C-alpha cells in the first residue's frame, strides 16, 4: 500500500533536511476537498527557519520535484502547501484496500445481535432502530467479505410468562389473540399484573405456573409455545416490510 503522507514528507525532506517521520506527523487532511487531499502547515517550520509560513510554502513549491504519477499538483494557500493526489492513484488505492479487506474478512466472523423483541410485547421504536442499524452493519460487513451472522436474540422467557399463563387461564376466551395477538396479550398481561398486585393468591398461581413451565409441564409449555408462535408471526410482518432477515433466531429460553 502506498503511503501518500510518507511520500509527500520524503519529497519535502529533500528540500529542508528535516526527518521524514517528523514531517509526516505534520501533514493534515483538509476539511474542504477543494484545498487538496493533503496539506502541509508551514507555520510549523517558521521558528526553526526564521521565515514567514507563506514564504516557506512558496520556496518549497519552487524547489519541489513531484512524481506526476502520484501528485497531480501543489498549491500555496496562506501558510499551507496543498497537495492534490492523482485521482487514478487514489482509485487504485481504494480498490487495493477493498481487496485486502475482503481477503482479511474471509477468515473473520462478525456476529450482530440486533432487534431482539420480547415475545407477547409490542414491537417498539427501539426495536425498529436496532433492526435498521443492525441490518445496515450486516450488509456492510457481508459486502466487505466477512463471514457475517445476524442473530435475533428473542426475549421469550421469564417470570412474566407465569403471570401471562395465569391470565390466559382466567380470561383467555374473552380475547381474540389469534386475530390480534400482541395487543390482546398485552391487555391480558396488564390485567393479570394488576390482579397479582391486589390478590396474593393470584400471584402465587402465577409463580406456580412459571415453576411448572421450567419443569416442562405440558399444558404451560403448550400455552407458552402458542404465545411465541403468534408473536413471531406478527414480528415477521414488520421484518418483511423492512426487508430484514436473520441467520439465527436465538432464544433466551432454557428449554432451547
C-alpha positions in Angstrom: 0.0 0.0 0.0 1.3 3.4 -1.0 1.6 5.8 1.9 0.8 9.3 0.5 1.8 11.2 3.6 5.2 9.4 3.7 5.7 10.2 0.0 4.9 13.9 0.5 7.1 14.1 3.6 10.0 12.4 1.8 9.8 14.9 -1.0 9.8 17.9 1.4 12.7 16.4 3.4 15.0 16.7 0.3 14.5 20.5 0.4 14.6 21.4 4.1 16.5 18.5 5.6 14.1 17.5 8.4 13.4 13.9 9.1 10.6 12.3 7.0 8.8 10.8 10.1 8.7 14.2 11.8 7.4 15.9 8.6 4.8 13.2 8.1 3.4 13.9 11.5 2.7 17.5 10.5 0.7 16.6 7.4 -3.1 17.1 7.6 -6.2 16.2 5.7 -8.1 19.4 4.7 -11.7 19.7 5.8 -12.6 21.1 2.4 -11.6 18.8 -0.5 -11.1 21.8 -2.7 -8.0 22.5 -0.7 -6.4 19.3 -1.8 -6.1 15.8 -0.4 -3.3 16.6 2.0 -1.9 19.9 3.5 1.5 20.7 4.9 1.3 23.5 7.5 4.5 25.6 7.0 4.0 27.6 10.2 5.4 24.5 12.0 8.8 25.5 10.4 8.6 29.2 10.9 10.6 29.3 14.1 13.4 26.9 13.0 13.8 28.5 9.5 13.2 32.1 10.7 10.8 32.8 7.9 7.1 33.5 7.4 4.9 30.4 6.7 3.8 31.8 3.3 7.4 32.4 2.3 8.4 28.9 3.4 5.5 27.4 1.4 6.4 29.4 -1.7 10.1 28.4 -1.6 9.3 24.7 -1.1 6.9 24.8 -4.0 9.5 26.3 -6.3 12.1 23.7 -5.4 9.9 20.6 -5.0 10.2 17.8 -7.5 7.0 15.8 -7.7 6.1 12.5 -9.2 3.2 13.4 -11.5 2.1 9.8 -11.4 1.3 10.3 -7.7 0.9 14.0 -7.1 -1.2 15.9 -9.6 -0.3 19.4 -8.4 0.9 21.5 -5.4 -0.6 24.9 -4.4 0.3 27.5 -1.8 -2.7 28.7 0.2 -1.7 31.0 3.1 0.9 29.2 5.0 -0.1 25.8 3.7 1.2 23.6 0.9 -1.8 21.8 -0.5 -1.1 18.5 -2.4 -3.6 17.1 -4.9 -3.2 13.3 -5.4 -3.5 11.9 -8.9 -7.1 10.5 -8.9 -6.1 7.3 -10.7 -3.7 6.5 -7.9 -6.4 7.2 -5.3 -8.8 4.8 -7.2 -6.1 2.1 -7.3 -5.5 2.5 -3.5 -9.2 2.2 -2.8 -9.6 -0.9 -4.9 -6.5 -2.4 -3.4 -7.7 -1.7 0.1 -11.1 -3.2 -0.6 -9.4 -6.4 -1.9 -7.3 -6.6 1.3 -10.4 -6.1 3.4 -12.3 -8.8 1.5 -9.4 -11.2 1.8 -9.0 -10.4 5.5 -12.7 -10.8 6.1 -12.8 -14.3 4.7 -11.1 -15.5 7.9 -13.1 -13.4 10.3 -16.7 -13.8 11.6 -18.8 -10.9 12.6 -21.8 -11.7 14.8 -24.5 -9.0 15.0 -27.2 -9.4 17.7 -30.0 -6.9 16.8 -33.7 -6.3 17.0 -34.4 -8.7 19.9 -38.1 -8.0 20.7 -39.8 -9.6 23.6 -42.4 -12.2 23.0 -46.0 -11.1 23.7 -45.0 -7.5 23.8 -45.3 -4.7 21.2 -42.5 -4.1 18.6 -41.5 -0.5 19.6 -39.3 2.2 18.1 -36.2 0.9 19.9 -36.6 -2.4 18.2 -37.1 -0.6 14.8 -33.9 1.4 15.3 -31.7 -1.6 16.2 -33.3 -3.6 13.3 -32.4 -0.9 10.8 -28.9 -0.2 12.2 -28.1 -3.9 12.6 -29.3 -4.7 9.1 -27.1 -2.0 7.7 -24.0 -3.3 9.6 -24.8 -6.8 8.5 -24.9 -5.8 4.8 -21.7 -3.7 5.1 -19.6 -6.4 6.7 -21.0 -9.0 4.3 -20.1 -6.8 1.3 -16.6 -6.5 2.6 -16.2 -10.3 2.6 -16.6 -11.1 6.3 -18.5 -14.2 7.4 -21.5 -12.4 8.8 -24.1 -13.9 11.2 -27.2 -12.0 12.1 -28.9 -13.1 15.3 -32.4 -12.2 16.5 -32.0 -12.9 20.2 -35.6 -13.1 21.4 -36.8 -12.3 24.9 -39.2 -15.2 25.4 -38.7 -16.4 28.9 -39.1 -15.1 32.4 -41.5 -14.8 35.4 -43.8 -12.6 33.4 -44.9 -15.7 31.5 -46.2 -17.3 34.7 -48.5 -14.3 35.0 -49.5 -14.3 31.4 -50.3 -18.0 31.5 -52.5 -17.4 34.6 -54.2 -14.5 32.8 -54.9 -16.7 29.8 -56.3 -19.4 32.1 -58.7 -17.0 33.7 -59.8 -14.8 30.8 -58.4 -16.3 27.6 -61.8 -16.7 26.0 -62.5 -13.0 26.3 -59.7 -12.1 24.0 -59.1 -12.9 20.3 -55.3 -13.4 20.4 -55.3 -15.3 17.1 -56.6 -12.2 15.3 -54.5 -9.5 17.1 -52.0 -11.4 19.3 -49.7 -8.7 20.5 -52.3 -6.2 21.5 -54.6 -8.8 23.1 -51.8 -10.5 25.0 -50.7 -7.0 26.3 -54.2 -6.4 27.6 -54.2 -9.8 29.4 -50.8 -9.0 30.9 -51.8 -5.6 32.2 -55.0 -7.1 33.7 -53.2 -10.1 35.4 -50.4 -7.8 36.6 -53.0 -5.6 38.4 -54.6 -8.7 39.8 -51.3 -10.0 41.1 -50.7 -6.7 42.9 -54.1 -6.9 44.7 -54.5 -10.7 45.3 -51.7 -12.8 46.8 -53.4 -16.0 45.7 -53.3 -15.0 42.0 -49.7 -14.1 42.3 -48.9 -17.5 43.9 -50.7 -19.2 41.0 -48.6 -17.2 38.5 -45.4 -18.2 40.3 -46.5 -21.8 40.3 -47.2 -21.5 36.5 -43.6 -20.4 35.9 -42.2 -23.2 38.0 -44.2 -25.7 36.0 -43.0 -24.1 32.8 -39.4 -24.5 33.9 -40.1 -28.1 34.7 -41.7 -28.8 31.3 -45.3 -29.0 32.3 -47.2 -29.9 29.0 -50.1 -27.5 29.5 -48.0 -24.5 30.4 -45.4 -25.3 27.7 -48.2 -25.5 25.1 -49.6 -22.1 26.0 -46.1 -20.6 26.1 -45.4 -22.1 22.6 -48.7 -20.6 21.3 -47.7 -17.1 22.6 -44.3 -17.4 20.9 -45.7 -18.6 17.5 -48.3 -15.9 17.3 -45.9 -13.2 18.4 -43.3 -14.3 15.8 -45.9 -14.2 13.1 -46.6 -10.5 14.0 -43.0 -9.6 14.2 -42.4 -11.2 10.8 -44.9 -8.8 9.2 -42.6 -5.9 10.3 -39.5 -7.7 9.2 -41.0 -8.3 5.8 -41.8 -4.6 5.4 -38.2 -3.8 6.3 -36.6 -6.5 4.2 -34.9 -7.9 7.3 -33.8 -11.4 7.8 -31.8 -13.3 10.4 -29.4 -16.3 10.2 -30.4 -17.4 13.7 -33.5 -16.9 15.8 -31.6 -17.4 19.1 -33.9 -17.6 22.1 -33.1 -16.9 25.7 -35.2 -19.8 26.8 -33.7 -22.5 29.0 -35.8 -25.0 27.0 -33.8 -24.5 23.8 
